[in-house]
């Protein structure tokens, strides 16, 4: 399972304004009861800077991409990202014990680029359930038949 972190060269626009107060976040293991607080903390730390339509599309795409990466479900939808034999190994997380706790999409520097920040929880193959996992997926806006769309950027 690959998690993509913001690089040092990422523009400040993709970084939170102020660190979220740990007092505002639920304790680990809170379950779904804490998800709303995590979502609120993300939205407060990174004010919206995309159109509501783009943000919603990116949130759905980022969530689907994370689910495919973590659980293996839906990898066929992303052949450019999951085509290699190396990535055909068994999924790292159980589908039944995977959930996205919070997700936002924001600009990533130049126009036409975005990052989807996800906080999620899952049960790994070793039987360890952990919440508060963080993954970032990066996208580029492209024009295709039917209009503009967001394309995930390959891992580097």
SVG drawing of the C-alpha trace seen along z (x, -y; Angstrom):
<svg xmlns="http://www.w3.org/2000/svg" viewBox="-21 -30 32 42">
<polyline fill="none" stroke="black" stroke-width="0.4" points="0.0,0.0 1.6,-3.2 0.8,-6.4 1.8,-9.6 2.9,-12.5 3.2,-16.1 6.8,-16.8 8.9,-19.7 8.4,-21.3 4.6,-21.3 3.2,-24.8 2.1,-26.2 -1.5,-26.4 -1.8,-22.6 -0.6,-22.8 -2.9,-23.6 -3.0,-27.2 -2.5,-26.1 -2.1,-22.7 -5.3,-21.2 -5.6,-21.2 -5.2,-17.7 -7.8,-18.5 -10.3,-19.0 -9.6,-15.6 -11.2,-12.4 -9.0,-9.9 -7.8,-6.9 -10.3,-4.1 -13.3,-6.4 -14.9,-4.7 -17.4,-6.4 -18.4,-8.8 -15.2,-10.7 -15.3,-10.9 -17.3,-14.2 -14.8,-15.9 -11.9,-14.8 -13.8,-16.0 -14.4,-19.4 -10.7,-19.7 -9.6,-19.1 -12.1,-21.6 -11.0,-24.2 -7.3,-23.6 -7.6,-23.7 -10.3,-26.2 -12.0,-25.2 -10.4,-26.6 -12.1,-24.5 -15.5,-24.8 -18.0,-22.6 -18.5,-20.5 -14.8,-19.8 -14.4,-19.2 -17.2,-16.6 -15.9,-14.8 -12.4,-14.7 -13.6,-13.4 -15.4,-10.6 -12.5,-9.8 -10.0,-9.9 -12.1,-7.7 -12.5,-5.2 -8.8,-5.2 -7.9,-4.7 -10.4,-1.8 -8.9,-0.2 -5.3,-0.7 -6.0,0.5 -8.6,3.3 -8.1,4.3 -11.8,3.5 -12.1,1.5 -8.5,1.7 -9.6,2.5 -11.0,-1.0 -7.5,-2.4 -5.4,-0.3 -2.6,-2.9 -2.0,-2.7 -2.6,1.0 -1.4,2.7 1.9,4.1 2.3,7.6 3.9,6.2 0.6,4.5 -1.4,7.7 -0.5,9.0 -3.2,9.6 -4.8,6.4 -3.3,5.1 -6.6,4.3 -9.9,6.1 -12.8,4.7 -15.3,5.2 -13.1,3.2 -12.1,0.3 -13.6,-3.2 -12.8,-6.7 -13.1,-8.9 -12.7,-12.2 -11.8,-13.5 -11.2,-16.9 -9.9,-18.1 -7.9,-21.2 -5.8,-22.9 -2.2,-21.7 -0.4,-24.7 -1.0,-25.5 -4.5,-25.6 -5.6,-22.2 -3.9,-20.3 -5.5,-19.1 -4.7,-16.9 -7.2,-14.7 -6.4,-14.4 -7.9,-11.3 -8.0,-10.1 -9.1,-6.5 -9.2,-3.4 -8.6,0.3 -7.9,3.8 -4.6,5.0 -3.7,8.6 -2.0,9.0 -5.2,8.3 -4.3,4.8 -7.0,2.2 -5.7,-1.3 -7.6,-4.6 -6.2,-8.0 -4.2,-6.8 -3.4,-9.5 -3.1,-9.3 -2.9,-12.0 -3.7,-11.3 -2.8,-13.9 -4.8,-14.7 -4.5,-16.7 -7.5,-18.2 -7.8,-17.0 -10.2,-17.5 -11.6,-14.3 -14.7,-13.4 -17.7,-14.5 -15.8,-17.4 -13.2,-18.0 -12.2,-15.3 -9.7,-14.6 -6.9,-12.1 -4.8,-10.6 -1.1,-11.4 1.1,-8.3 3.1,-7.5 6.7,-8.7"/>
</svg>
